[in-house]
Amino acid sequence: MEFAITHLTTACTLLEIGSVRILTDPVLDNERNKKYRLAPLANAWRRIGPAISREKLPAIDAVLLSHAHHGDNLDDTGRDFIRTCKAVITCEADATEPNYIGLPPWGETTISGDNGERIQVIATPARHGPWWLPGAKDVTGFLLSWPGQVHGKVYISGDTVFFGGIRKIHECHHDIGTAILHLGAVHFWPPYPPVRVTFNGVEAARTARLLQPKTVIPIHYERSIWTHFKESVESYNREFSEAGVSHMLRWLEHGKRMPLVV
């Protein structure tokens, strides 16, 4: 089946697998310089909206939602949009609506297409910060597989740091062909302790070396859009180069549909 990905903004991507349309982490607010409260005393400003507006999106078969409690993964327009979707697949803690499917780590479900496609979805471990941070475990990544994949499964990390769960993914699934990684090196210091809640460049490169996919697609990294993203494209490229995995990187242009062999 043909696979294509369009990066709208942040962790919001449109995945097309045959006739199946999947949206990840819908952030669809169009206001410029909008303020978001991501935690008590922790604010972020978003400078511009998505490359494709809500009104121009195709019909969506399913939404993959890393977590629902931060506005840079699910904003007001995104929350309104997914109420109309057939299924929203997320972590157990965030399965609060009738059309939400909450999966525990390693839980599975299937997305079906109009042409008989069946996309297997496996929830993967993720941790949105250090283990002691409230809500850090209320997040998930995803593995997508379907018949005919050339290089292997598609892995979507979700908002996570590097921890033992990433090693477990490698132990259980050696056939990951494409890794879509949430970067950003996000932290809120001050007023919070200097701890991160997403991959930085070092951890993203470490994940790539561990999983050995053919292709790594960075998302959730745009320091030019969000004030709480802390590292640059140049620093990510440097870390991947130093780790010997720069050949895996595939940066996407916002709003441009990119077919890939997966």
C-alpha positions as CSV (number, residue, x, y, z in Angstrom):
1,M,0.0,0.0,0.0
2,E,1.1,3.5,-0.7
3,F,2.2,5.5,2.4
4,A,2.5,9.3,2.6
5,I,3.0,11.7,5.4
6,T,2.2,15.4,5.6
7,H,3.6,17.4,8.5
8,L,1.1,20.2,9.5
9,T,2.9,21.5,12.6
10,T,4.4,20.3,15.9
11,A,3.4,16.6,16.3
12,C,0.4,17.0,14.0
13,T,0.8,14.9,10.9
14,L,-1.5,13.4,8.3
15,L,-0.7,9.8,7.5
16,E,-2.2,8.2,4.4
17,I,-2.0,4.4,4.2
18,G,-3.9,3.3,1.1
19,S,-7.4,4.7,1.6
20,V,-6.9,5.2,5.4
21,R,-6.4,8.7,6.7
22,I,-4.9,9.1,10.2
23,L,-4.2,12.3,12.0
24,T,-1.7,12.5,14.9
25,D,-1.8,14.9,17.8
26,P,-4.2,17.5,16.4
27,V,-3.1,21.1,17.0
28,L,-5.2,23.1,14.7
29,D,-5.7,26.6,16.3
30,N,-5.1,29.3,13.7
31,E,-4.5,32.2,16.0
32,R,-1.0,33.9,15.9
33,N,0.9,34.4,19.2
34,K,-1.6,32.4,21.2
35,K,-0.7,31.6,24.8
36,Y,-1.1,28.1,26.3
37,R,-0.9,27.0,29.9
38,L,0.9,23.7,29.8
39,A,1.4,23.3,33.5
40,P,0.9,25.5,36.6
41,L,3.2,28.5,36.1
42,A,4.4,27.1,32.8
43,N,3.2,28.9,29.7
44,A,4.1,28.6,26.0
45,W,3.3,30.9,23.1
46,R,2.6,29.6,19.6
47,R,3.5,32.0,16.9
48,I,1.7,30.6,13.8
49,G,-1.0,28.0,13.1
50,P,-0.8,24.7,11.0
51,A,0.2,24.5,7.4
52,I,-3.3,23.0,6.6
53,S,-6.4,24.3,8.3
54,R,-9.1,22.2,9.9
55,E,-11.4,23.1,7.0
56,K,-9.1,21.7,4.4
57,L,-8.4,18.3,6.1
58,P,-9.8,15.2,4.4
59,A,-12.1,12.8,6.2
60,I,-10.2,11.2,9.0
61,D,-10.5,7.5,9.8
62,A,-8.7,7.7,13.2
63,V,-6.7,10.0,15.4
64,L,-3.6,8.8,17.2
65,L,-3.3,11.0,20.3
66,S,-0.1,10.9,22.4
67,H,-1.8,12.6,25.3
68,A,-4.7,15.0,25.8
69,H,-3.5,17.2,28.7
70,H,-1.2,19.6,26.8
71,G,-2.2,22.3,24.3
72,D,0.8,21.6,22.1
73,N,-0.5,18.1,21.4
74,L,-4.3,18.8,21.5
75,D,-5.5,22.4,21.3
76,D,-9.0,23.9,21.4
77,T,-9.7,23.4,17.7
78,G,-8.1,20.0,17.7
79,R,-10.3,18.9,20.6
80,D,-13.4,20.1,18.8
81,F,-12.3,18.4,15.6
82,I,-11.8,15.0,17.1
83,R,-15.3,14.9,18.6
84,T,-16.4,14.2,15.0
85,C,-13.9,11.5,14.3
86,K,-14.7,7.8,14.2
87,A,-12.0,6.8,16.7
88,V,-9.4,8.5,18.8
89,I,-6.7,6.0,20.0
90,T,-4.8,7.2,23.0
91,C,-3.5,6.2,26.5
92,E,-5.9,4.7,29.0
93,A,-5.8,7.8,31.3
94,D,-7.1,10.1,28.5
95,A,-9.8,7.9,27.1
96,T,-12.6,10.2,28.5
97,E,-14.9,10.4,25.5
98,P,-17.2,7.8,23.8
99,N,-15.2,7.7,20.6
100,Y,-11.8,7.3,22.5
101,I,-10.0,4.0,22.6
102,G,-7.7,3.8,25.6
103,L,-4.8,1.4,25.2
104,P,-2.3,0.3,27.9
105,P,1.3,-0.2,26.9
106,W,1.4,-3.0,24.3
107,G,-2.4,-2.9,23.9
108,E,-3.6,-3.4,20.3
109,T,-6.4,-2.3,18.1
110,T,-7.1,-2.1,14.3
111,I,-8.0,0.7,11.9
112,S,-10.0,-0.5,8.9
113,G,-10.1,1.2,5.5
114,D,-12.8,1.5,2.9
115,N,-10.8,-0.8,0.5
116,G,-10.3,-3.6,3.1
117,E,-7.1,-2.2,4.6
118,R,-6.3,-3.3,8.2
119,I,-3.8,-1.2,10.1
120,Q,-2.6,-2.8,13.3
121,V,-1.9,-0.3,16.1
122,I,0.2,-1.2,19.1
123,A,0.6,1.2,22.0
124,T,4.2,1.6,23.0
125,P,5.7,2.8,26.3
126,A,6.4,6.5,26.7
127,R,7.3,8.7,29.6
128,H,6.7,12.5,29.5
129,G,9.5,13.4,31.8
130,P,11.1,11.9,34.9
131,W,9.3,9.1,36.6
132,W,8.3,11.3,39.6
133,L,6.7,14.0,37.5
134,P,2.8,13.9,37.9
135,G,1.2,12.7,34.7
136,A,4.5,11.5,33.2
137,K,3.1,8.0,32.5
138,D,-0.1,9.3,31.0
139,V,1.2,9.3,27.4
140,T,1.7,6.7,24.7
141,G,3.6,6.1,21.5
142,F,2.4,3.9,18.6
143,L,3.6,1.1,16.3
144,L,1.8,0.8,12.9
145,S,2.0,-2.3,10.7
146,W,0.1,-3.6,7.7
147,P,0.8,-6.3,5.1
148,G,3.3,-5.4,2.4
149,Q,5.6,-3.1,4.4
150,V,9.1,-3.2,2.8
151,H,11.3,-1.9,5.6
152,G,9.1,-2.6,8.6
153,K,6.8,-1.0,11.2
154,V,6.2,2.7,11.6
155,Y,7.0,3.9,15.1
156,I,5.6,7.2,16.5
157,S,7.3,8.0,19.8
158,G,4.8,10.3,21.4
159,D,6.1,12.9,23.8
160,T,8.7,11.0,25.7
161,V,12.2,11.1,27.0
162,F,14.7,8.2,26.6
163,F,14.0,5.5,29.3
164,G,13.9,1.8,29.7
165,G,10.6,1.6,27.7
166,I,12.5,2.6,24.6
167,R,14.8,-0.3,25.0
168,K,11.8,-2.6,25.5
169,I,10.4,-1.5,22.2
170,H,13.7,-2.5,20.5
171,E,13.7,-5.9,22.3
172,C,10.1,-6.7,21.2
173,H,10.2,-5.2,17.7
174,H,13.4,-5.4,15.6
175,D,11.5,-4.6,12.4
176,I,11.0,-0.8,12.7
177,G,11.5,0.8,9.3
178,T,10.4,4.4,10.0
179,A,10.7,6.3,13.3
180,I,8.7,9.5,13.7
181,L,10.2,11.1,16.7
182,H,8.9,13.9,19.0
183,L,11.8,16.2,19.7
184,G,11.9,19.7,21.3
185,A,14.1,19.2,24.4
186,V,11.1,20.7,26.3
187,H,11.7,22.0,29.8
188,F,10.3,24.8,31.9
189,W,13.2,26.0,34.0
190,P,12.7,28.3,35.7
191,P,10.3,28.0,37.7
192,Y,10.5,24.2,37.5
193,P,13.6,22.0,38.0
194,P,15.8,21.7,34.9
195,V,14.3,18.4,33.7
196,R,13.1,17.6,30.2
197,V,9.8,16.1,29.1
198,T,10.7,15.2,25.5
199,F,13.7,13.9,23.5
200,N,16.6,16.3,23.0
201,G,19.0,15.7,20.1
202,V,21.2,13.3,22.0
203,E,18.3,11.1,23.1
204,A,16.7,11.2,19.6
205,A,20.0,10.1,18.0
206,R,20.4,7.4,20.7
207,T,16.9,6.1,19.9
208,A,17.8,6.0,16.2
209,R,21.0,4.0,16.9
210,L,19.0,1.6,19.1
211,L,16.1,1.0,16.8
212,Q,18.0,1.2,13.5
213,P,15.2,2.3,11.3
214,K,15.8,3.2,7.6
215,T,14.2,6.6,8.0
216,V,13.9,9.0,11.0
217,I,11.3,11.8,10.6
218,P,11.6,14.6,13.3
219,I,8.4,16.3,14.4
220,H,7.5,18.5,17.5
221,Y,10.8,20.4,17.2
222,E,10.0,23.9,15.7
223,R,11.6,26.5,17.9
224,S,10.5,29.1,15.4
225,I,6.8,28.3,16.2
226,W,6.8,27.4,19.9
227,T,8.6,29.3,22.7
228,H,9.2,26.2,24.8
229,F,11.1,24.2,22.2
230,K,14.8,24.6,23.2
231,E,17.0,23.1,20.5
232,S,17.6,24.0,16.8
233,V,17.6,22.0,13.6
234,E,21.3,22.6,13.4
235,S,21.9,21.1,16.8
236,Y,19.7,18.0,15.9
237,N,21.7,17.5,12.7
238,R,25.0,17.8,14.7
239,E,23.9,15.2,17.2
240,F,22.8,12.8,14.6
241,S,26.0,13.3,12.7
242,E,28.1,12.7,15.8
243,A,26.1,9.5,16.5
244,G,26.7,8.3,13.0
245,V,23.0,8.2,12.0
246,S,22.6,11.3,10.0
247,H,21.8,9.2,6.9
248,M,18.5,8.3,8.5
249,L,17.2,11.8,8.9
250,R,14.4,13.1,6.7
251,W,13.2,16.6,7.4
252,L,9.7,17.4,6.1
253,E,8.5,20.7,4.6
254,H,5.3,21.8,6.4
255,G,2.2,21.2,4.4
256,K,4.0,19.2,1.7
257,R,2.8,15.6,1.1
258,M,5.7,13.2,1.1
259,P,5.3,9.6,-0.2
260,L,7.7,7.2,1.4
261,V,8.5,3.5,0.9
262,V,8.1,2.0,4.4
